[in-house]
């Protein structure tokens, strides 16, 4: 049928056609957005599908059209191409990020294993001085996270930025082997944390710039598996070095540990230059079809382009948006309590040593809990993405963590205490990686806001590591009652924070059901063609 002339028609409040009294007035509610630029509509060539309802709300978003190369695809062809694209992204992105994060975590926490390899004895450190050396890293770590993430979002070149950062922290980590005094060790650890801070929040932002919300949970778990694997590798590597290199060329085992791991880090960083992509718009190895599909599927998932141009992504703007959102503060409490509960991993070899075995056996006994953590993390995150659910996948594992901390503080018997240690790491980190994905799910756009929120939450959460190390003096073993009690309480608070967040998101989704505008979301009818237009944006619960 013929389309009415736009000067004569528009949608009324109920969505029905109504005549306009003044034919000379411009058409309200008729807005079209092309893929790359906005154009004024041609009154003679406006289809019914390109017309939006009149709205008095200035926040209503314009309809966006898919780029031509995507719009012309049949649904089956689109699904096939998207599956191939995601597989290509996974292959180019995830293996290198995992290896880089494994080294990031290994270089950060190898001081725990170095304690059993002679560091404390050779440098003549007291227990308090050693714990200070563990804690000081997180001071630098906290200071750099937010500026680094906003800078990464601004330049849009993670393939250059992240490897450069890795080379620097690998060099600093290797330099730890040259420490001769407590002061020198403190200085090295501070700057190591300062530089390493760029990596993990940068990776979270990096992943959220490539994957849709339903894909993000499992990919975050895959990334974090690098840290859990590093815990297992750390024990194995240190056991091997302690047994074979201690005293070689006049160097104690702990010095060889830092040298070897630092050199490996630098080598991997140079490889990363040639493998890592940038963001979808700035990656050279995508074909034009793949680039348009990669950009559009993120746009379609949220209802807003993920890239605004460097001039629109100011540091201050992203910071203000993030810190004015209540959801970010609830997420901050949630992730802070997760990390606070997981600080036991900062000194896990020391905790395991209280079982009474030799140093090498104790290092080997740290491996199984991390292996179990990798398995449970993968399974939980895969199921969270498959079902599209977050709350129960975040909260239920924490009940196991609570039980583990209670058992560890309540008994000195070897068998139940090692069972508790086996449950500590899976209990905390199984839900933690889903919580990390929940941040990007809950604060998806604009990217400057997401970058600031991810960095701020990660920075504040890691502040718990500054004080937590002091809860594990050797004199407090074997039960570490204060530490285990605090970990138990923070795990419970994390459950409460997840519950509060779910209530908030349920309420916001109800507002979206009623067609009300919600900041950071796209209400029904205001999104984009396809799935988002039919169902509208909804927060993931």
C-alpha positions, 0 to 999 in steps of 0.5 A, a space after each residue: 500500500 502507499 505510504 502516507 506523506 509525512 507532512 500529513 501523518 505521525 503517530 499519536 500517543 497510542 501509536 495510531 495515525 493522526 493528521 497534523 493540523 499544520 502541514 508546513 511543520 516538520 515531521 516529529 518522530 521521524 528519524 533515521 540513522 545510517 550506519 556511518 552518519 545521520 541523514 535527513 529523511 527524504 519525505 518521498 521515500 519514507 517507509 512505515 518501518 522507518 518511522 518511530 512513535 512521537 515521544 516527549 522524552 528527549 532521551 529516546 534513541 533513534 532507530 539505527 539501521 544495520 550496515 548494508 553488508 549485514 542487512 542483506 544477509 539471510 538469518 541462516 547466513 547471518 548466524 553462520 557468519 557470526 559463529 565463524 566470526 566469534 570463533 576467529 575472535 576467540 582464536 586470536 584474542 583468548 589464548 594470548 590474553 590467558 597466557 599474558 594474565 597467567 604471567 601477570 598473576 604469577 609475577 604479582 604473587 610469586 613472592 608467596 612462593 618465594 617465601 618458601 624458597 629462601 627470600 625471607 631468610 636471605 634478606 633477613 626480613 621479619 614476618 611484618 616486613 615480609 607481609 608489608 612487601 606483599 601488601 605494598 604492591 596493591 598500593 601501586 596497583 590501586 592508583 593506576 587502574 582507573 587512569 590506565 583504563 580510561 587512557 586505553 579507551 581513549 587511544 583504542 590500541 590495546 594491541 600496542 598498549 598491553 604488550 608494552 605494559 607487559 614488557 615493563 612489568 616483566 623487567 621490574 619483576 626480574 629486577 626483584 632478583 637483585 633486591 638486597 634490602 627490605 627497602 629495595 624490595 619495597 620499592 620494586 614491589 610498589 612499581 611492579 603493582 603500579 605497572 601491572 595495574 593496567 592489565 586486568 581491568 584493561 582486559 575486562 574492558 577489552 573483552 566487553 568491546 568484542 563480545 555480547 553480553 551472553 558471550 561475556 561470562 564464559 570468556 571472562 572465566 576463560 581469562 581468569 583461568 589464567 590467574 587460577 592456573 598461575 597458582 598451580 604453576 607457581 607451586 610446581 615451578 617453585 618446587 622445581 627451582 627450589 629442588 634443582 637451582 638453589 645455590 646455582 651460580 651463587 644465587 638462592 632459589 627465590 632469585 632464580 624464580 624471579 629471573 626466570 619468570 620475568 624473562 618469560 614474561 618479556 618474551 611473551 610480550 613481544 609475541 603479543 605485539 603480533 597476535 592481539 587485535 585492537 577494537 573491532 573498528 581498529 583491527 586490521 585482520 578483519 575483512 570489511 564484512 567481518 568488521 561490520 558484523 563485529 560492530 553491529 552485533 554489539 550495537 544490536 545487543 545494547 542498542 548503542 554503538 560501542 565506539 564514540 570517537 576519541 573526542 567524545 570519550 573524555 576521562 572526566 565524562 566516563 568517570 562522572 557517569 560511572 560514579 553517579 550510577 548506584 549500580 556501580 556502588 553495589 557492584 563495588 561492594 560485591 566485588 570488594 567482598 569477593 576479593 577480600 575473601 580471596 586474599 587467602 590466595 596471596 599467602 596460600 603456600 603459607 597457609 598450606 605449610 601449616 599442615 606440617 609438610 616440607 616446603 616442597 610438598 607444601 608447594 605441591 599441595 597448593 596445586 589441586 585447589 587451583 586445578 579444582 577452581 579452574 574446573 568449577 569456574 569453567 562449568 559455572 561460567 559456561 552455565 551462566 552464559 547458557 542460561 543467561 542467569 547471573 545471581 545464583 551463579 554468583 551467590 551459590 558458590 559463596 556458601 561453599 566458601 563460607 563453610 570452608 573458612 569456618 572449617 579452617 578456623 574450627 579445627 587443627 586436624 589435617 584432613 578436614 583442613 585440607 578439604 577446607 583449603 580445597 574448597 576455599 579457592 573454588 568457593 570464591 573464584 567460581 562466582 567471582 568471574 561471573 560477577 566480573 561479567 555482571 559488571 559489563 552486563 549491568 553497565 554496558 554503555 557508553 564505553 567510557 563509563 564501562 571502562 571507568 567502572 571496571 577499573 574503579 571497581 577492580 581498584 577498590 576491590 584490590 585495596 583489601 589486599 593491603 590489609 589482608 596480608 597482615 592477617 596471616 602472620 606465622 604466629 596466627 597459624 595454623 587456624 588463622 582465626 581472625 583471617 578466616 573469620 573476616 573472610 567468612 563475613 566478607 563472603 556473606 556480605 557478597 551474597 547480600 550485595 548480589 541480592 540487593 543488585 538483583 532487586 535493583 535490576 528486577 525493578 529497572 526491568 519492570 520499568 522497561 516493561 512499562 516503556 519507561 526510560 532507564 539511564 543506560 538502557 534501551 526501552 522497548 520500541 526505542 532500540 534497533 531492528 531485530 531482536 533488540 527491537 522486538 524484546 528491548 534491552 533488559 538487564 541480566 539478572 
